Every structure is written in C-alpha cells, then in structure tokens.
C-alpha cells in the first residue's frame, strides 16, 4: 500500500515538473517592481501620466490596485514562462522582458534626473 502511494506521488511530482527561477527571472521581478514604484511616484507627483489604458484604469481606482495589478500580471506571466522553461521561446521571453524593463528603468532614472535638475520648476 505504501509503495503504491509513493509511486502515485512520484508520478504526480513528475507531471508538475520542477520550478526554477533564473537570474533573468529575478531581474525581471525586481525591475518590474522598480518600474511600478517609479511610475507610481511620478503619478503621485503629477509630473507624468499613465499611457497604458489598463494601468490607467487601475490607478484611477487606487494606487494599491495599480501596484497590485502590475505585480500580479507580470508575476503570473513569469510563472507560466518558468513552468515552460524547457522551451527556448520561454527562456528568450524572460530575457527579453528583463531587457525591456531594464530599458524602462533607465528611462525612469533619466526622467528623475531631469526632474531633480529642474527642481522646483517642473
């Protein structure tokens, strides 16, 4: 009986696969969080506007809904990509996402530098 249960659990675990988070995945999560914090800060200071219609609606509802939505959407997508990491396209998508968020964060830093240099005249 115990052997049958163990065999069933082994098949169940094998069906689920293993979950691995690559350095690019960690970078994607952190860069997404930074993007959300930068965007939220700029929106709260009223020096920028949200161009993404979905995120604009979330922000108009509340800043908490905005950040929660942003994090949940990216985390859910990343979870699916990590579960299918055996596919080359998944690994490339994770790296591409991290690169895109890196570029967005460089833009945020440039915008922040511009605001600081022109303080208090923005």
Steps between C-alpha positions, in 0.01 A plus 500: 500500500773747595689421179189574293452839667868584450483403133194720456673794665807448283286507183317809631827683568638398160190638333543836669865528411733716698484872545822690436549874520790620289701816568315663208170414674615663823615804305163518326314493833720768657496723193120470478474604865732796441299603192182492705652707780646757260173526310295528817730770636481703179123462487464607862719806435280575198803532270404210272195316375446129454487413129395137542116508500466196728742641756341845472163354601668311786671819621176699478344238727783525754881491521477167682297347217756642254799339672318175573385466140844577363670245722237227458490526119878478458542234770228282345660525157843426641365199689365354176829564323697338784276194491576466129868586524592189300378689195760732352232763430418520873861562597533764227176668610626526860829655385320736263263607777791570734674702227186702427448577868868597531456751217180633659681548831786684329234729354352551847844588639557749217158654568577519873832669423316752282253573782777547755700730273196719438366494855269679600399615153347180368 
